[in-house]
Amino acid sequence: MNNSASTQTPLLNEQLCFSVYSLSLAINKVYRPLLKTLELTYPQYLVMMVLWESDQRTVSDIGEQLFLDSATLTPLLKRLEAAEFLQRVRSTEDERQVIICLTQTGRQLRLKAAGIMDDMLCAMGCSLQEVGELRERLNALRNHLIQHQA
């Protein structure tokens, strides 16, 4: 950023952070009724998506993939276990690790969730390719920010 730009008061609608924040709010508003039929919140849905991709994951693996710490993730997992979508089991190899496994109900939920991506694409008015390109760019920005923090 040049000096003259940094001395001006930034306008809200010119800030990338606000665009990302308000986009996140808008996305969550569209997801909310879709996920209500599955009896999931958006963060719970993310956990289920991780497990649908690869079952029997450790809590730390799930946290890494979702950028969540265990203090945030553990209550989510407990609620999903109470709903009988997953099971938390201590590792026999290392008792400090908890393995998260889908139940039959959790696996069946994947079939009910199958149309959500199509509904979201329709709501966004984008093609799958456009969403993929945007996702790649946002992921690159996120990764740069993470590297900057280190």
Contacts in CASP RR format, 6 or more apart in sequence:
PFRMAT RR
TARGET T0000
AUTHOR 0000-0000-0000
METHOD contacts of the structure
MODEL  1
MNNSASTQTPLLNEQLCFSVYSLSLAINKVYRPLLKTLELTYPQYLVMMV
LWESDQRTVSDIGEQLFLDSATLTPLLKRLEAAEFLQRVRSTEDERQVII
CLTQTGRQLRLKAAGIMDDMLCAMGCSLQEVGELRERLNALRNHLIQHQA
12 18 0 8 1.000
13 19 0 8 1.000
20 138 0 8 1.000
27 120 0 8 1.000
28 42 0 8 1.000
30 119 0 8 1.000
30 120 0 8 1.000
30 123 0 8 1.000
31 42 0 8 1.000
31 45 0 8 1.000
31 116 0 8 1.000
31 120 0 8 1.000
32 42 0 8 1.000
34 116 0 8 1.000
34 119 0 8 1.000
34 120 0 8 1.000
35 41 0 8 1.000
35 42 0 8 1.000
35 44 0 8 1.000
35 45 0 8 1.000
35 116 0 8 1.000
37 112 0 8 1.000
38 45 0 8 1.000
38 109 0 8 1.000
38 112 0 8 1.000
38 113 0 8 1.000
39 83 0 8 1.000
40 48 0 8 1.000
40 109 0 8 1.000
43 66 0 8 1.000
43 68 0 8 1.000
43 72 0 8 1.000
43 76 0 8 1.000
44 76 0 8 1.000
44 79 0 8 1.000
44 80 0 8 1.000
45 113 0 8 1.000
46 66 0 8 1.000
47 62 0 8 1.000
47 66 0 8 1.000
47 73 0 8 1.000
47 76 0 8 1.000
47 77 0 8 1.000
47 80 0 8 1.000
47 86 0 8 1.000
47 100 0 8 1.000
48 80 0 8 1.000
48 85 0 8 1.000
48 86 0 8 1.000
48 106 0 8 1.000
48 109 0 8 1.000
48 110 0 8 1.000
48 113 0 8 1.000
50 57 0 8 1.000
50 62 0 8 1.000
50 65 0 8 1.000
50 66 0 8 1.000
51 57 0 8 1.000
51 62 0 8 1.000
51 86 0 8 1.000
51 100 0 8 1.000
51 101 0 8 1.000
51 102 0 8 1.000
51 106 0 8 1.000
52 102 0 8 1.000
52 107 0 8 1.000
52 110 0 8 1.000
55 101 0 8 1.000
55 102 0 8 1.000
56 99 0 8 1.000
56 100 0 8 1.000
56 101 0 8 1.000
57 99 0 8 1.000
57 100 0 8 1.000
58 91 0 8 1.000
58 97 0 8 1.000
58 98 0 8 1.000
58 99 0 8 1.000
58 100 0 8 1.000
59 70 0 8 1.000
59 73 0 8 1.000
59 74 0 8 1.000
59 77 0 8 1.000
59 88 0 8 1.000
59 97 0 8 1.000
59 98 0 8 1.000
59 100 0 8 1.000
60 70 0 8 1.000
60 97 0 8 1.000
62 68 0 8 1.000
62 73 0 8 1.000
62 77 0 8 1.000
62 100 0 8 1.000
63 69 0 8 1.000
63 70 0 8 1.000
63 73 0 8 1.000
66 73 0 8 1.000
68 76 0 8 1.000
77 86 0 8 1.000
77 88 0 8 1.000
77 100 0 8 1.000
78 88 0 8 1.000
80 86 0 8 1.000
81 87 0 8 1.000
81 88 0 8 1.000
83 105 0 8 1.000
84 103 0 8 1.000
84 105 0 8 1.000
84 106 0 8 1.000
85 102 0 8 1.000
85 103 0 8 1.000
85 105 0 8 1.000
85 106 0 8 1.000
85 109 0 8 1.000
86 100 0 8 1.000
86 101 0 8 1.000
86 102 0 8 1.000
86 103 0 8 1.000
86 106 0 8 1.000
87 100 0 8 1.000
87 101 0 8 1.000
87 102 0 8 1.000
87 103 0 8 1.000
88 98 0 8 1.000
88 99 0 8 1.000
88 100 0 8 1.000
89 98 0 8 1.000
89 99 0 8 1.000
89 100 0 8 1.000
89 101 0 8 1.000
90 97 0 8 1.000
90 98 0 8 1.000
90 99 0 8 1.000
91 97 0 8 1.000
91 98 0 8 1.000
91 99 0 8 1.000
121 127 0 8 1.000
121 128 0 8 1.000
121 131 0 8 1.000
124 131 0 8 1.000
126 134 0 8 1.000
END
